[in-house]
Amino acid sequence: MAMRLEGSCRCGAISFSVDSHTPYPYQRCYCSIGRKGSADRHYCKRCGTPLWVSDEQWPKLVHPFALAIDTELPKAPSSVHLLLRDKASWVEPQIGPNDYCFDGYPELSIEEWHKKQGLWIE
């Protein structure tokens, strides 16, 4: 059974829940989109909290930002650092010994990563 995730914005104007088969927050994204704008990213109109990202290619999927989740999340055994080519010059990634690094996007999807790690929740 999927894990129920409860989330909200900082000011409390928005709350949501989503059932997830992939609840481990393992991606560390360094893209400029997260720093500068929104492309299919959804924010609270009152306080600006980033809530989730969606994509027209996969209209049934929604990916909540870990920072908006109120449910205690499981700790990932490793991290994937992606879009390192876009990181700000002042950012020092904290890369662990079992982490993976990509200048662009990783080879595995979120679902594939969870399944490969044995972390997929039915």
C-alpha positions as CSV (number, residue, x, y, z in Angstrom):
1,M,0.0,0.0,0.0
2,A,1.3,3.4,-0.9
3,M,2.4,5.8,1.8
4,R,0.0,8.7,2.5
5,L,1.9,12.0,2.6
6,E,0.4,15.1,4.2
7,G,1.7,18.5,3.2
8,S,1.1,22.2,3.6
9,C,2.5,25.6,3.0
10,R,4.2,27.8,5.6
11,C,1.2,30.0,6.2
12,G,-1.4,27.2,6.4
13,A,-3.5,28.5,3.5
14,I,-2.9,25.3,1.6
15,S,-2.8,21.7,2.7
16,F,-2.8,18.5,0.6
17,S,-2.3,14.8,0.7
18,V,-1.0,12.4,-1.8
19,D,-0.4,8.6,-1.9
20,S,3.2,7.9,-2.8
21,H,5.0,4.7,-3.9
22,T,8.3,6.7,-3.9
23,P,8.5,8.6,-0.6
24,Y,12.3,8.7,-0.1
25,P,13.7,12.3,-0.7
26,Y,16.9,11.3,-2.4
27,Q,17.3,13.9,-5.2
28,R,19.3,17.1,-4.6
29,C,18.6,19.4,-7.5
30,Y,20.8,22.4,-8.4
31,C,18.9,23.8,-11.3
32,S,18.4,27.5,-11.9
33,I,14.6,27.0,-12.3
34,G,14.3,26.3,-8.6
35,R,16.2,29.5,-7.8
36,K,14.6,31.7,-10.5
37,G,11.2,30.7,-11.6
38,S,8.5,28.2,-12.0
39,A,7.9,25.9,-15.1
40,D,5.0,23.7,-14.0
41,R,5.9,24.3,-10.3
42,H,3.1,25.2,-7.9
43,Y,3.5,27.6,-5.0
44,C,1.2,29.0,-2.4
45,K,-0.1,32.4,-3.7
46,R,0.0,33.8,-0.2
47,C,3.4,32.9,1.3
48,G,5.3,31.5,-1.8
49,T,6.0,28.1,-0.4
50,P,7.0,25.7,-3.2
51,L,4.5,22.8,-3.1
52,W,4.8,20.4,-6.0
53,V,5.9,20.1,-9.6
54,S,3.9,18.5,-12.5
55,D,4.6,17.9,-16.1
56,E,2.2,17.8,-19.1
57,Q,3.9,14.6,-20.4
58,W,2.8,12.7,-17.3
59,P,-0.5,14.3,-16.3
60,K,-1.4,11.7,-13.7
61,L,1.9,12.3,-11.7
62,V,2.6,15.0,-9.1
63,H,5.9,15.4,-7.3
64,P,5.6,17.3,-4.0
65,F,8.7,19.1,-2.8
66,A,10.1,17.4,0.3
67,L,10.1,20.7,2.1
68,A,6.3,20.9,1.9
69,I,5.7,17.5,3.3
70,D,4.6,17.4,7.0
71,T,4.7,13.6,7.3
72,E,7.9,12.1,8.6
73,L,9.8,10.9,5.5
74,P,12.0,7.9,5.5
75,K,15.8,8.5,5.2
76,A,17.3,7.7,1.8
77,P,20.4,5.4,1.8
78,S,22.1,7.7,-0.7
79,S,21.4,10.9,-2.7
80,V,21.4,11.8,-6.3
81,H,22.8,15.2,-7.1
82,L,21.4,16.4,-10.4
83,L,21.9,19.4,-12.7
84,L,25.2,20.2,-11.1
85,R,26.2,22.2,-14.2
86,D,23.5,24.7,-13.2
87,K,24.5,25.2,-9.5
88,A,25.2,28.6,-8.2
89,S,28.9,29.3,-7.8
90,W,28.5,29.8,-4.0
91,V,26.9,26.3,-3.5
92,E,29.1,23.6,-2.0
93,P,27.3,20.2,-2.6
94,Q,27.6,17.8,0.3
95,I,28.3,14.6,-1.6
96,G,28.3,11.4,0.4
97,P,30.4,8.3,-0.4
98,N,27.4,6.4,-1.8
99,D,26.0,9.4,-3.7
100,Y,25.7,9.8,-7.5
101,C,26.4,13.0,-9.4
102,F,25.0,14.2,-12.7
103,D,25.7,17.4,-14.7
104,G,22.2,16.8,-16.3
105,Y,19.4,14.4,-15.4
106,P,20.1,10.9,-13.9
107,E,19.5,7.8,-16.0
108,L,16.9,6.4,-13.6
109,S,13.5,7.8,-13.1
110,I,12.2,8.3,-9.5
111,E,10.3,5.0,-9.8
112,E,13.3,3.1,-11.2
113,W,15.6,4.5,-8.5
114,H,13.2,3.4,-5.7
115,K,12.8,-0.1,-7.2
116,K,16.5,-0.5,-7.7
117,Q,17.1,0.4,-4.1
118,G,14.4,-2.0,-2.9
119,L,12.4,1.0,-1.6
120,W,9.3,0.9,-3.8
121,I,6.2,0.8,-1.7
122,E,3.3,-1.3,-3.2
